[in-house]
Amino acid sequence: MLVNMKEILATAEKEKYAIPCINTPNVEFIRAIIGAAEDLNTPVIIDHAEVHNSLIPIERIGPEMVRYAKEAKVPVCVHLDHGTDYTFLMKAIQAGFSSIMYDCSALPFEENVLRVKEFTKIAHNLNITVEGELGVMASSGEDTHGGEDVVLTNADIRKFFTDPDEARRFSEETGVDALAVCFGTMHGIYAEPPVLDIDRVVAIRKAVPADTRVVMHGASGVEWDQIRKAIDAGCSKVNYYSYMAKATTEFAGKKIEESEGRIAYHELQEAAYGFAREYARMVLGEFRNGH
């Protein structure tokens, strides 16, 4: 069933688990992630990132995401990830997305607030939930979010951390349903094991309104114990993708090598789908945090 973020995230935070938000740039990943959620009978969020639009446009993948969500046996939120272009947000609405991230984090604080506040009014009138971002989520070169070809250390990432007082102001003034915050993660592949500032998450959770959910981006590549600590601290939505995509690519490469190149494309595609579904089951299980 197609849902927005509000109800499923409220339950997740209350019961101390998190719902993963996983990119679905093709139908195989849509099938894999929703299939894994059905296997475990748990809600899930699938998303289309604006930076993936060059791979497959939202006009093509969006309706497929919505169709699979509506047919699912579990609650599925269809979310736009890191939408920065206002026209693109409108395309997500037209495609039937139930949740949208309007990412103006690269702008000055006041402009970020103003833009997200105006969009949130529109979205809420359409029963669409909104996620904003405060702080800037860094990206490495080995990333599909348009990261720079640089190596980022934990010290580099710390420069982008979210200020709890600004998080409170931003959430109160914009009315967003969820807020992505920066506390030690980034998009892409990590140059060194990330170290999360869990105390900052606790401070942000206390600062923002009770009905504003705290979001962790860049979770793939982070040790599970650190992710669980972030969940316990108040992160009820956790974005996960890069390492799952990397693992699926490595699996496909091994299948080709094992068959000495004789595996047919459709066989490789289905094998990769099966691997991705199992991987997604593992992620979903970890995020259940003991539930």
Residue, then its C-alpha position, 0 to 999 in steps of 0.5 A: m500500500l502506498v503511504n507517506m512518511k508521517e505515520i510509519l516514522a511515528t511508529a518507528e520512533k516510538e518503538k525504537y527502530a528505523i525505516p530504511c530509505i533505499n534508492t530504486p533506479n531500476v525495476e529490479f531494485i524496486r522488486a528487490i526492496i519491496g519484496a524484502a519488506e514483504d518477506l519481513n512484513t515491515p514498512v519501507i521507503i523507496d526513493h528516486a534521487e534527482v541525480h539519478n534522473s540521467l540514468i532513468p527519468i522520473e517520468r519512467i521510473g516514478p509511475e513504476m515505483v508508485r504502482y509497485a507501492k500500491e500493490a505491495k502487501v506492506p506500507v511503502c512510501v515513495h520518496l524523492d531524494h535530494g530534490t533541488d530543482y523546483t520543477f523536478l519537485m512538481k514532476a514528483i508530485q505529478a508522478g504520484f510520489s507520497s513524500i518529497m525531500y526539498d534539499c536547499s541545504a547549500l543555500p544560506f539558512e534563511e533562504n533554505v527556511l523560506r523555500v522549504k516553508e513555501f513548498t511544505k504548505i503546498a505539499h501538505n495540502l496534497n497529503i505529501t510529506v516533506e523532508g528538509e536538510l540542514g547542514v551539508m551532506a558531503s559526498s565522495g567521488e565514488d558516489t552517485h550523488g554528484g560528489e567531487d573526486v576527493v577523499l574526505t576524512n572525518a575531520d573534513i566531514r565535521k565541518f558540515f555538522t548540523d547545529p541543534d539550535e538551527a535545527r529547532r528553528f528550521s523545523e518550527e518555521t518550515g513545518v517539515d515532517a522530517l529533517a536530514v541532519c549531518f553528524g558524521t556520515m556522507h554519501g558514497i564510499y568512506a575513506e576511513p571508518p566514520v565516527l558518528d557524533i551520537d550526542r549531537v543526534v540526541a541534542i537535535r532530537k530534543a531540540v526539534p518538535a516532537d512530530t519532526r522526525v530525524v533522518m540519517h543519510g549516508a548510512s551504508g558503510v557505517e558499522w551496524d552498532q553505530i547505526r543502532k546507536a543513531i536509531d536509539a538516539g532518535c533517527s527513525k528514517v535512515n538512507y542506505y544505498s551506495y554499499m548495496a549498489k557496490a555489493t550487487t555490482e561485485f556479485a554480478g561481476k563474479k557471476i560473469e567470471e564464474s560463467e566465463g562470460r556465457i551467462a545471458y543478460h536476463e539470467l544475470q539480471e534475475a541473479a542480481y535481483g535475487f542478491a539485492r533482495e537478500y541484501a535488502r532483507m539484511v538491511l531491513g533486519e538490522f534496522r529493526n533494531g531487535h524488533 
